[in-house]
Amino acid sequence: MASLPPSKCCTETVDKNGTTTGDYIDLYGVNCYVSGVKSDKVVVITTDIFGHTYKNNMLIADGFAAAGYYTIIPDLFDGKPFRNEDFSGLMPWLSQIDLDAIHKLVDKFFKDLNDDLSPTFIGAVGHCFGALFATRAISKGKPVTCAAVAHPSWTDIKDVEAITKPLLISAAEDDPRFTPELRALTEKTLKENKATYQLDLFSGCSHGYAVRGDESIPSVKYAKDKTFHDQVYWFNHWSNN
């Protein structure tokens, strides 16, 4: 999707309760959080700026594992995810981020995963910052079967133009990173390119809801739960077709 770089909304979070069930292991030279039994159906999550050690992200991986997918969250940030509790630390942190290096890491990770496991299905999930890499993973020649992204940021319209695999987009009504204008441009581009896609818009929630939203607010909890179940359904469909 066409979306804007991270800003203050990308740093706002509500920590989730729950016990994680996965483990940390090294895969293809990358530290990863891994959940579920190894199988021929794999989900890889490219995270928001809080990274693979953030509990909210880990619990989402555990959810996909419970749905039957061997689920992996690679470390995109070389052990240095965003950890400041307010917006003041975001710009200094972003100044150290090398998008090209992360793209190469993700690209190589998917290739190594495919070469090693020869899975019948690879689904890419991208939230916020990670949506860029999940979207790029479904361009021509990549081994990923389909992608599902929520409240995307930093994704250029050229990345949308390049996709050749099915894409699910879950969006928040209030999102300064994925504005109504950018949603419209994204939809127009997908239509013109005859892409296979689904685009859902949730009211009563804002950027980050699918990972970091306040679930004490009914509309946010509904949107978060529905987004996750939509992603599972999306993967179930494309893993069987």
Secondary structure, 3 states (H helix, E strand, C coil): CCCCCCCHHHCCCCCCCCCCCCEEEEECCEEEEEECCCCCEEEEEECCCCCCCCHHHHHHHHHHHHCCCEEEEECCCCCCCCCCCCHHHHHHHHCCCCHHHHHHHHHHHHHHHHHHHCCCEEEEEEEHHHHHHHHHCCECCCCCCEEEEECCCCCCHHHHHCECCCEEEEEEEECCCCCHHHHHHHHHHHHHCCCCEEEEEEEEEECCHHHHCCCCCHHHHHHHHHHHHHHHHHHHHHHCC
